[in-house]
Amino acid sequence: MTPMFHRPAVRRATALSLLLTLATAAQAADPAAELAALAPEASAAAGTPADAGAEAVTLPPVDVVGAKPAAAPEFGVKSGIPVDKLPQSVQLLNPVTLTESSVRSIDDALLAVPSATVARSRVVSSASGAPRLRGLVADQMRNGLRQRFYNGVDNAALSNIERIEVLKGPSGVLFGQAAVGGLVSVVTKQPTDAFAGSVALTAGSHGQKLATVDVGGPITDTLGVRLTGEIERSGSFVDHLDLDRENLGLSLAWQPSVAVSAHLVAEYLARRSSNYPGLPTVGTVLPNGVARVRRSTFLGEPAFSVRNNHAPLLQAWVDVRLNDSWTLTPRLQYSEFNNRGKSTHLLAPDPSQPTLIPRDGRDGGEKDNFTIAQLDLAGRFATFGIGHRLLVGIERAADEVPFTMYSEIPCGIGPIDALNPVYGCGAPSSNFGFRSRADLESYSVYVQDQIALTPAWNVVTGVRHTESDNDNSFSTAFFTSRDSAKLRNTAWQLGSTYALSERYSLFGGYSTGYSLEDVTGSRKFDGSAFKPQTSNQAELGLRYGSDTAHVSLAAFRSHLDNVSVADPANVGFQLQDGRFRIQGIELEGEWTPLPGWSLQGGYAYLDGIVQRSSDPAQRGARLAETPESSVVVASRVRLGSVDLRAGVNYAGARKVLNGGAVTLPDYATLDFGASTGFGAFRIDAALTNVFDQTYYYSDNVSRYSLGTDNRVLPGQPRSFSLRLAYRFGAAST
């Protein structure tokens, strides 16, 4: 089944508010001529949504892009660059197959990426929301627009995801600030050309109970709808910690003529749970001289432990084909991040009482909102026989981030025995209360050009300039401070791909990125503003692609500059003189040795160090949560109507903090799975962490300099899940 509306392959678009004006102008063109011009692009457009509820059981869990993939999709919706022409490493994840494999979150999906550092546990709601790629924090895009905190609301919300694309390395030209380490690009589901749907129930270990729905189709000849959602009421492997989740997605697609294609995506995510404090490092990674602390131990205070996240997201875009060569693409996004948290924090124990863990309590919340508006003009032309595919765009972005830390803790939080916890609130206590607000308004202009020098040689180049105004306020019961700063950054990219033959191609280039998240609201001791964090990557790689195998091998070197580090002369303040360097190699591939049998795997070697720091002890030290070696191996075999799966993930030893004394040991996990279908029904079963390995990860996956080595987070223990799905309409055929 095909999507209801074939969108022009030149670009998608947004800003539904401009739809009527643009549609009126575009509909005045000759429909027959427009259809003839559009047909070649429509037939070549890739990455179109799968059928609602369809189960593409023959696909491998990971598609690694080779030199000549069939109908190569364009990366990230917005870029317009086919993935086989990207001068950077890229990996595509198929979420339908991932659902069959009982993947529970985006982090779980990223386990297929060799260079990704992720947290395989859902007990923490947002700390693992920003995984690392090749040692640097990666950010999430949704339909080509960056997300601020939205991905941290509920990392397990997969019901409205059509596919996941992973770009390794910075990409600040098109995607703007925060793209310092790479992109996790999420493309959401769109309406289909025939009515179809599915419902599914999942049950599993630790009281897992999950229901999902996916239904959609045409309402009229020009209007289609798709509705997705899920609700979960589950326990977890941690005592006193349940997971209550809901998410809802609505997609509308309207094509009044062959020249106009408009889309609206509305989502709502909500997650409620206890606020998980983790486990003490002493008694897990380090010995306490008595006994190991159980993974299931909850060291928070059940009466004072809340993590409530909820957020709406609204996106609108419209593709307006001006003529045979040019497309105008306005787009708009509004999102929120609403959070209320009552939490317990674990402190370092006294060496004389290693099992008695000091704690403190915090009570805070925020109600943030973010707006992005863009207008792109994209088209094709030739100069002296050289083909160009040009994208020119402007963007306005506005962030409002208010935060409140309450000064009174109604539940006094005292120390707790990690081996035999006894809960209970003490007398109310006071905390350092404050209110802060950060307002960031940015204007950007960007240009990207894809140049076809020859049929085999392609060049991608681009530049983006951003001007930002940052206003901050901070107030307590005793004082109020306000300040403003202007921030500027220019990001650029130059890369190339060259087809050596039908099967082999070279790719490489240099790209940059920048981030304002860690510097917004931060000041040095002298009151001066921080600069944007900036990153760069140089990469050279080789791709191989055939009917049965795809392989990608890349060598790279990346830097992150203007990293905040502790100010040794002024406690509580920071300097911005840190620099990280990461270099390594990454190999990934996919092979189908026999019909019905696929193998996928990869290896990443990462050499990440603190190259510059005001702290002499950190210079030359390894970066936190950056294993030297990581390995991924997966196999899938079809025996009649049954699919059998097996996968192994290995992560090497990692530091908890940059240059810290605590090292997390290496670990490996083994997963099994099986799937089968009968009629309109399908059953998927999964057993993860078969040997019940105990392993830990840092609480600082998404942070560079701020964090602690007093606590760690445990990985998911052995878990079993069973999913029963029923498909109806066109999806059942």
QUIBELLIN-V30919 format. One record per residue. N is the residue number from 1. OMEGA is omega in radians with two decimals (none if undefined). Layout:
n=N omega=OMEGA
n=N omega=OMEGA
This chain:
n=1 omega=-3.08
n=2 omega=3.09
n=3 omega=-3.10
n=4 omega=-3.05
n=5 omega=3.05
n=6 omega=-3.13
n=7 omega=3.10
n=8 omega=-3.10
n=9 omega=-3.11
n=10 omega=-3.08
n=11 omega=2.87
n=12 omega=-3.12
n=13 omega=-3.09
n=14 omega=3.11
n=15 omega=-3.10
n=16 omega=-3.14
n=17 omega=3.13
n=18 omega=-2.95
n=19 omega=-3.02
n=20 omega=-3.13
n=21 omega=-3.09
n=22 omega=-3.12
n=23 omega=-3.13
n=24 omega=-3.14
n=25 omega=-3.06
n=26 omega=-3.09
n=27 omega=3.12
n=28 omega=-3.14
n=29 omega=-3.13
n=30 omega=-3.09
n=31 omega=-3.10
n=32 omega=3.12
n=33 omega=3.14
n=34 omega=-3.12
n=35 omega=3.13
n=36 omega=-3.14
n=37 omega=-3.05
n=38 omega=-2.99
n=39 omega=-3.13
n=40 omega=-3.14
n=41 omega=-3.13
n=42 omega=-3.12
n=43 omega=-3.14
n=44 omega=-3.10
n=45 omega=-3.12
n=46 omega=3.13
n=47 omega=-3.14
n=48 omega=-3.02
n=49 omega=3.04
n=50 omega=3.12
n=51 omega=3.09
n=52 omega=3.09
n=53 omega=-3.10
n=54 omega=-3.11
n=55 omega=-3.09
n=56 omega=-2.92
n=57 omega=-3.09
n=58 omega=-3.12
n=59 omega=3.01
n=60 omega=-3.07
n=61 omega=-3.13
n=62 omega=3.04
n=63 omega=3.10
n=64 omega=-2.99
n=65 omega=3.09
n=66 omega=-3.06
n=67 omega=-3.08
n=68 omega=3.12
n=69 omega=3.12
n=70 omega=3.08
n=71 omega=-3.08
n=72 omega=3.13
n=73 omega=3.05
n=74 omega=-3.06
n=75 omega=2.89
n=76 omega=3.10
n=77 omega=-2.99
n=78 omega=-2.91
n=79 omega=-3.05
n=80 omega=-3.11
n=81 omega=3.03
n=82 omega=-3.04
n=83 omega=3.11
n=84 omega=3.07
n=85 omega=3.12
n=86 omega=3.12
n=87 omega=3.08
n=88 omega=3.07
n=89 omega=-3.13
n=90 omega=-3.14
n=91 omega=-3.10
n=92 omega=3.12
n=93 omega=-3.13
n=94 omega=-3.02
n=95 omega=3.08
n=96 omega=3.10
n=97 omega=3.11
n=98 omega=3.08
n=99 omega=3.09
n=100 omega=-3.14
n=101 omega=3.10
n=102 omega=2.99
n=103 omega=-3.02
n=104 omega=-3.08
n=105 omega=3.05
n=106 omega=3.08
n=107 omega=3.08
n=108 omega=3.14
n=109 omega=-3.09
n=110 omega=3.04
n=111 omega=3.09
n=112 omega=-3.11
n=113 omega=-3.02
n=114 omega=-3.04
n=115 omega=-3.13
n=116 omega=3.00
n=117 omega=-3.05
n=118 omega=3.13
n=119 omega=-3.09
n=120 omega=3.10
n=121 omega=-3.13
n=122 omega=-3.07
n=123 omega=3.04
n=124 omega=-2.95
n=125 omega=-3.00
n=126 omega=-3.09
n=127 omega=3.14
n=128 omega=-3.06
n=129 omega=-3.13
n=130 omega=3.12
n=131 omega=3.08
n=132 omega=2.99
n=133 omega=-3.12
n=134 omega=3.03
n=135 omega=-3.12
n=136 omega=-3.08
n=137 omega=3.08
n=138 omega=-3.12
n=139 omega=-3.05
n=140 omega=2.99
n=141 omega=3.06
n=142 omega=-3.07
n=143 omega=3.05
n=144 omega=-3.13
n=145 omega=-3.07
n=146 omega=-3.12
n=147 omega=3.03
n=148 omega=3.08
n=149 omega=-3.08
n=150 omega=-3.14
n=151 omega=3.11
n=152 omega=3.13
n=153 omega=-3.12
n=154 omega=-3.10
n=155 omega=-3.09
n=156 omega=-3.11
n=157 omega=-3.07
n=158 omega=-2.93
n=159 omega=-3.09
n=160 omega=-3.09
n=161 omega=3.09
n=162 omega=3.10
n=163 omega=3.13
n=164 omega=3.12
n=165 omega=-3.08
n=166 omega=3.09
n=167 omega=-3.02
n=168 omega=-3.10
n=169 omega=-3.08
n=170 omega=3.12
n=171 omega=-3.05
n=172 omega=-3.05
n=173 omega=-3.11
n=174 omega=-2.95
n=175 omega=2.93
n=176 omega=-3.03
n=177 omega=3.14
n=178 omega=-3.13
n=179 omega=-3.05
n=180 omega=-3.06
n=181 omega=-3.10
n=182 omega=-3.07
n=183 omega=2.90
n=184 omega=-3.03
n=185 omega=3.12
n=186 omega=3.05
n=187 omega=-3.05
n=188 omega=-3.11
n=189 omega=-3.14
n=190 omega=3.11
n=191 omega=-3.13
n=192 omega=-3.00
n=193 omega=3.10
n=194 omega=-3.13
n=195 omega=-3.13
n=196 omega=3.12
n=197 omega=3.07
n=198 omega=2.98
n=199 omega=-3.10
n=200 omega=3.05
n=201 omega=3.13
n=202 omega=3.05
n=203 omega=-3.10
n=204 omega=-3.11
n=205 omega=3.08
n=206 omega=3.07
n=207 omega=-3.12
n=208 omega=3.08
n=209 omega=-3.02
n=210 omega=3.06
n=211 omega=-3.13
n=212 omega=3.10
n=213 omega=3.11
n=214 omega=-3.07
n=215 omega=3.13
n=216 omega=3.13
n=217 omega=-3.10
n=218 omega=2.99
n=219 omega=3.02
n=220 omega=3.11
n=221 omega=-3.06
n=222 omega=-3.04
n=223 omega=3.10
n=224 omega=-3.10
n=225 omega=3.01
n=226 omega=-3.11
n=227 omega=3.10
n=228 omega=3.09
n=229 omega=3.05
n=230 omega=3.08
n=231 omega=-3.11
n=232 omega=2.99
n=233 omega=-3.01
n=234 omega=2.92
n=235 omega=3.09
n=236 omega=3.12
n=237 omega=3.14
n=238 omega=3.09
n=239 omega=3.05
n=240 omega=-3.12
n=241 omega=3.06
n=242 omega=-3.14
n=243 omega=3.02
n=244 omega=-3.05
n=245 omega=2.95
n=246 omega=2.95
n=247 omega=-3.07
n=248 omega=3.12
n=249 omega=3.10
n=250 omega=3.10
n=251 omega=3.06
n=252 omega=3.07
n=253 omega=-3.10
n=254 omega=3.12
n=255 omega=-3.11
n=256 omega=3.08
n=257 omega=3.13
n=258 omega=-3.10
n=259 omega=-3.06
n=260 omega=3.08
n=261 omega=-3.06
n=262 omega=-3.08
n=263 omega=3.05
n=264 omega=3.09
n=265 omega=3.09
n=266 omega=3.14
n=267 omega=3.02
n=268 omega=3.13
n=269 omega=3.07
n=270 omega=3.13
n=271 omega=3.12
n=272 omega=3.11
n=273 omega=2.94
n=274 omega=3.13
n=275 omega=-3.00
n=276 omega=-3.11
n=277 omega=-3.07
n=278 omega=-3.13
n=279 omega=3.14
n=280 omega=3.08
n=281 omega=3.07
n=282 omega=-3.07
n=283 omega=3.06
n=284 omega=3.11
n=285 omega=3.12
n=286 omega=-3.13
n=287 omega=3.04
n=288 omega=3.10
n=289 omega=-3.12
n=290 omega=-3.12
n=291 omega=3.11
n=292 omega=3.07
n=293 omega=-3.11
n=294 omega=3.10
n=295 omega=-3.06
n=296 omega=-3.06
n=297 omega=3.06
n=298 omega=-3.07
n=299 omega=2.95
n=300 omega=3.10
n=301 omega=-3.05
n=302 omega=-3.13
n=303 omega=-3.13
n=304 omega=-3.10
n=305 omega=-3.09
n=306 omega=2.97
n=307 omega=3.13
n=308 omega=3.09
n=309 omega=2.96
n=310 omega=-3.06
n=311 omega=2.94
n=312 omega=3.06
n=313 omega=3.11
n=314 omega=3.08
n=315 omega=3.07
n=316 omega=3.07
n=317 omega=3.11
n=318 omega=3.06
n=319 omega=3.13
n=320 omega=-3.13
n=321 omega=-3.09
n=322 omega=3.06
n=323 omega=-3.08
n=324 omega=-3.00
n=325 omega=-2.96
n=326 omega=3.14
n=327 omega=3.08
n=328 omega=-3.00
n=329 omega=2.94
n=330 omega=3.12
n=331 omega=-3.09
n=332 omega=3.08
n=333 omega=2.99
n=334 omega=3.11
n=335 omega=3.10
n=336 omega=2.94
n=337 omega=-3.13
n=338 omega=-3.03
n=339 omega=2.96
n=340 omega=-3.08
n=341 omega=2.95
n=342 omega=-2.91
n=343 omega=3.04
n=344 omega=3.13
n=345 omega=-3.13
n=346 omega=3.13
n=347 omega=-3.10
n=348 omega=-3.14
n=349 omega=3.00
n=350 omega=-3.12
n=351 omega=3.14
n=352 omega=3.11
n=353 omega=-2.97
n=354 omega=3.14
n=355 omega=3.12
n=356 omega=-2.98
n=357 omega=3.04
n=358 omega=-3.13
n=359 omega=2.91
n=360 omega=-3.08
n=361 omega=3.12
n=362 omega=-3.12
n=363 omega=-3.07
n=364 omega=3.13
n=365 omega=3.14
n=366 omega=3.08
n=367 omega=-3.03
n=368 omega=2.99
n=369 omega=-3.01
n=370 omega=-3.14
n=371 omega=3.06
n=372 omega=3.05
n=373 omega=-3.11
n=374 omega=3.01
n=375 omega=-3.11
n=376 omega=2.97
n=377 omega=-3.07
n=378 omega=3.14
n=379 omega=-3.13
n=380 omega=3.03
n=381 omega=-3.13
n=382 omega=3.04
n=383 omega=3.13
n=384 omega=3.10
n=385 omega=3.14
n=386 omega=-3.10
n=387 omega=3.10
n=388 omega=2.97
n=389 omega=-2.94
n=390 omega=3.01
n=391 omega=3.08
n=392 omega=-3.08
n=393 omega=3.03
n=394 omega=-3.10
n=395 omega=2.93
n=396 omega=3.13
n=397 omega=3.13
n=398 omega=3.10
n=399 omega=3.03
n=400 omega=-3.01
n=401 omega=3.04
n=402 omega=-3.14
n=403 omega=3.11
n=404 omega=2.98
n=405 omega=-3.06
n=406 omega=-3.02
n=407 omega=-3.11
n=408 omega=3.07
n=409 omega=-3.06
n=410 omega=3.13
n=411 omega=3.12
n=412 omega=-3.06
n=413 omega=3.12
n=414 omega=3.12
n=415 omega=-3.09
n=416 omega=3.10
n=417 omega=-3.06
n=418 omega=-3.12
n=419 omega=-3.14
n=420 omega=-3.04
n=421 omega=3.03
n=422 omega=-3.03
n=423 omega=3.07
n=424 omega=-3.14
n=425 omega=3.00
n=426 omega=3.12
n=427 omega=3.10
n=428 omega=-3.11
n=429 omega=3.14
n=430 omega=3.13
n=431 omega=3.09
n=432 omega=-3.11
n=433 omega=3.11
n=434 omega=2.98
n=435 omega=3.10
n=436 omega=3.09
n=437 omega=3.08
n=438 omega=3.09
n=439 omega=-3.11
n=440 omega=3.09
n=441 omega=-3.03
n=442 omega=3.04
n=443 omega=-3.09
n=444 omega=2.96
n=445 omega=-3.06
n=446 omega=3.14
n=447 omega=3.05
n=448 omega=3.13
n=449 omega=2.97
n=450 omega=-3.01
n=451 omega=3.09
n=452 omega=-3.11
n=453 omega=3.04
n=454 omega=3.07
n=455 omega=-3.11
n=456 omega=-2.98
n=457 omega=3.13
n=458 omega=3.12
n=459 omega=3.04
n=460 omega=3.11
n=461 omega=-3.13
n=462 omega=3.13
n=463 omega=3.11
n=464 omega=3.06
n=465 omega=-3.08
n=466 omega=3.01
n=467 omega=-3.07
n=468 omega=2.99
n=469 omega=-3.09
n=470 omega=3.11
n=471 omega=-3.08
n=472 omega=3.02
n=473 omega=-3.13
n=474 omega=-3.08
n=475 omega=3.02
n=476 omega=3.10
n=477 omega=-3.02
n=478 omega=-3.09
n=479 omega=3.06
n=480 omega=3.09
n=481 omega=3.11
n=482 omega=3.08
n=483 omega=-3.14
n=484 omega=3.12
n=485 omega=3.03
n=486 omega=-3.11
n=487 omega=-3.13
n=488 omega=3.07
n=489 omega=3.03
n=490 omega=3.11
n=491 omega=-3.13
n=492 omega=-3.11
n=493 omega=3.01
n=494 omega=-3.11
n=495 omega=-3.05
n=496 omega=2.95
n=497 omega=-3.12
n=498 omega=-3.14
n=499 omega=3.11
n=500 omega=3.12
n=501 omega=3.11
n=502 omega=-3.04
n=503 omega=-3.05
n=504 omega=3.04
n=505 omega=3.05
n=506 omega=3.01
n=507 omega=3.12
n=508 omega=3.12
n=509 omega=-3.11
n=510 omega=-3.12
n=511 omega=-3.11
n=512 omega=3.08
n=513 omega=3.13
n=514 omega=-3.12
n=515 omega=3.06
n=516 omega=-3.03
n=517 omega=-3.07
n=518 omega=-3.09
n=519 omega=3.12
n=520 omega=-3.14
n=521 omega=-3.13
n=522 omega=3.12
n=523 omega=3.02
n=524 omega=-3.12
n=525 omega=-3.13
n=526 omega=3.09
n=527 omega=-3.12
n=528 omega=-3.06
n=529 omega=3.02
n=530 omega=3.05
n=531 omega=3.03
n=532 omega=2.95
n=533 omega=-3.14
n=534 omega=3.12
n=535 omega=3.05
n=536 omega=3.10
n=537 omega=2.95
n=538 omega=-3.03
n=539 omega=3.05
n=540 omega=-3.07
n=541 omega=3.14
n=542 omega=3.07
n=543 omega=3.03
n=544 omega=3.11
n=545 omega=3.06
n=546 omega=-3.14
n=547 omega=-3.03
n=548 omega=-3.07
n=549 omega=3.00
n=550 omega=-3.11
n=551 omega=3.07
n=552 omega=3.10
n=553 omega=-3.08
n=554 omega=2.96
n=555 omega=-3.02
n=556 omega=2.97
n=557 omega=-3.10
n=558 omega=3.05
n=559 omega=2.97
n=560 omega=-3.08
n=561 omega=-3.12
n=562 omega=3.10
n=563 omega=3.12
n=564 omega=3.09
n=565 omega=-3.09
n=566 omega=3.07
n=567 omega=-3.05
n=568 omega=-3.09
n=569 omega=-3.07
n=570 omega=-3.08
n=571 omega=3.13
n=572 omega=3.10
n=573 omega=-3.12
n=574 omega=2.98
n=575 omega=-3.13
n=576 omega=-3.11
n=577 omega=-3.13
n=578 omega=3.05
n=579 omega=3.09
n=580 omega=3.04
n=581 omega=3.10
n=582 omega=3.06
n=583 omega=-3.12
n=584 omega=3.10
n=585 omega=3.08
n=586 omega=3.12
n=587 omega=3.08
n=588 omega=-3.09
n=589 omega=-3.12
n=590 omega=-3.07
n=591 omega=3.04
n=592 omega=-3.07
n=593 omega=3.13
n=594 omega=3.06
n=595 omega=-3.13
n=596 omega=3.14
n=597 omega=3.12
n=598 omega=3.08
n=599 omega=3.09
n=600 omega=3.14
n=601 omega=3.13
n=602 omega=3.12
n=603 omega=3.08
n=604 omega=3.01
n=605 omega=-3.10
n=606 omega=3.04
n=607 omega=-3.08
n=608 omega=-3.10
n=609 omega=2.95
n=610 omega=-3.06
n=611 omega=-3.14
n=612 omega=3.13
n=613 omega=3.06
n=614 omega=3.10
n=615 omega=-3.10
n=616 omega=-3.10
n=617 omega=-3.11
n=618 omega=-3.08
n=619 omega=-3.11
n=620 omega=-3.12
n=621 omega=3.13
n=622 omega=3.09
n=623 omega=3.09
n=624 omega=3.06
n=625 omega=3.09
n=626 omega=-3.12
n=627 omega=3.12
n=628 omega=-3.12
n=629 omega=3.05
n=630 omega=-3.09
n=631 omega=3.06
n=632 omega=3.07
n=633 omega=3.13
n=634 omega=3.13
n=635 omega=3.13
n=636 omega=-3.09
n=637 omega=3.05
n=638 omega=3.08
n=639 omega=-3.06
n=640 omega=3.13
n=641 omega=-3.07
n=642 omega=3.00
n=643 omega=3.08
n=644 omega=-3.09
n=645 omega=3.02
n=646 omega=-3.14
n=647 omega=3.11
n=648 omega=3.03
n=649 omega=3.10
n=650 omega=3.06
n=651 omega=3.14
n=652 omega=-3.14
n=653 omega=-3.10
n=654 omega=3.03
n=655 omega=3.06
n=656 omega=3.09
n=657 omega=3.07
n=658 omega=3.12
n=659 omega=-3.09
n=660 omega=-3.11
n=661 omega=-3.05
n=662 omega=3.12
n=663 omega=3.06
n=664 omega=-3.12
n=665 omega=3.10
n=666 omega=-3.14
n=667 omega=3.05
n=668 omega=3.09
n=669 omega=3.12
n=670 omega=3.14
n=671 omega=3.04
n=672 omega=3.07
n=673 omega=3.10
n=674 omega=3.14
n=675 omega=3.04
n=676 omega=3.13
n=677 omega=3.05
n=678 omega=-3.06
n=679 omega=-3.14
n=680 omega=-3.10
n=681 omega=3.07
n=682 omega=3.11
n=683 omega=3.08
n=684 omega=3.12
n=685 omega=-3.14
n=686 omega=3.02
n=687 omega=-3.09
n=688 omega=-3.09
n=689 omega=-3.00
n=690 omega=-3.09
n=691 omega=3.05
n=692 omega=3.12
n=693 omega=3.03
n=694 omega=3.13
n=695 omega=-3.05
n=696 omega=3.01
n=697 omega=-3.04
n=698 omega=3.01
n=699 omega=-3.02
n=700 omega=-3.11
n=701 omega=-3.06
n=702 omega=-3.13
n=703 omega=3.11
n=704 omega=-2.98
n=705 omega=-3.13
n=706 omega=-3.13
n=707 omega=-3.09
n=708 omega=2.99
n=709 omega=3.08
n=710 omega=-3.07
n=711 omega=3.08
n=712 omega=3.14
n=713 omega=-3.11
n=714 omega=3.03
n=715 omega=-3.09
n=716 omega=3.06
n=717 omega=3.12
n=718 omega=-3.07
n=719 omega=3.10
n=720 omega=3.07
n=721 omega=3.13
n=722 omega=-3.09
n=723 omega=3.07
n=724 omega=-3.10
n=725 omega=3.07
n=726 omega=-3.12
n=727 omega=-3.13
n=728 omega=-3.06
n=729 omega=-3.13
n=730 omega=-3.12
n=731 omega=-3.10
n=732 omega=-3.09
n=733 omega=none
